[in-house]
Amino acid sequence: MLSGFYSSLAVCAAAILPAVLADCDRAELLAFADSYVEAHETGSVSNLQNIADNFTYVENNKTREITGGIFFNAFVIDHRHTIADTVACATFTELIITHNISDEPTPHVIGTQIRHNPEDMSVYLIDLIVSGPGSWLFNASQTLYYASREDWGEIEEGARDSRELLKQAADAYLDMWNNASAIDAVPWGTPCDRLEGSVYTGQGLPTDSCKVGIPTNNNQAPNTYRRYVIDESYGAISVLCIFEHLAHAPDSHEFRLEGGKVRYIHTITLADSSNGLPPPARRGGPSARRRSLSA
């Protein structure tokens, strides 16, 4: 029997794939993602419109009231990256924050999936992984340095990989902890760069590899409760999950594929870096009625 914590998350995970009769409007998905980012910039959720009556807010794999979550401060957004999934009617946004509008240090790296009802585009789930000081390999300034130098631009239509391939690649990677054969199912690219917390595996060389530090113990607990956002136009897939072998750590992995091969990986994990586990080798340099939320 699942505990109340996991039961709540399981309900959210089960609800993220409603029957979709037609693709959702990309512009509407991105418009709400803009409003979500604005809520961080203002420290208020009052601008979030078209919220479903059955709305759920999940922060670090725990359901809570949105007004008691991370929206307590007006942040300066140093880096923002958003993908949109018109099939699942969802978005994923990666944010890197070093200071608030008062120029006080407020370092965070946040990965957020937002899910819409395809019938009326109302938002029924905002699901965040929020990392800060003490999280796995956390250093927001260093993460910003590396992320801002990568190219996650739109891929030419004829060169895009399928949804199926993107999901297979992400699942194979996340299966490596409990499946020894999964490493051979990952479509490794060369070069490939992984940004794990704030540690980067790349040196800007054509031989860069994402295999640095991958699991050698394949008998660990699995990575469960996976929630997906897939955007073929950017070759990107976001997966939020639970890393059970890291004390059930909330986790975000985003993958970028180019030409059927993994090019970039970004991770946000709330495990404690001081728990004795070795970090990867570091390389390179530094149908509901519509309503609104009120803070």
Buried (B, 14 or more C-beta within 10 A) or exposed (E): EEEEEBEBBEEBBEBBBBEBEEEBBBEBBBBBBBBBBBBBBBBBBEBBBBBBEEBBBBBBBEBEEBBEBBBEBBBBBBBBBBBBBBBBBBBBBBBBBBBBEEEEEBBBBBBBBBBBBBBEBBBBBBBBBBBBEEBBBBBBBBBBBBBEEBEBEEBEEEEBBEBEBBBBBBBBBBBBBBBEEBBEBBBBBBBBBBBBBBBBBBEEEEEBBBEBBBBEEBEBBBBBBBBBBBBBBBBBBBBBBBBBBBEBBBBBBBBBBBEBBBBBBBBBBBBBBEEEEEEBEBBBEEEBEBBEBEB
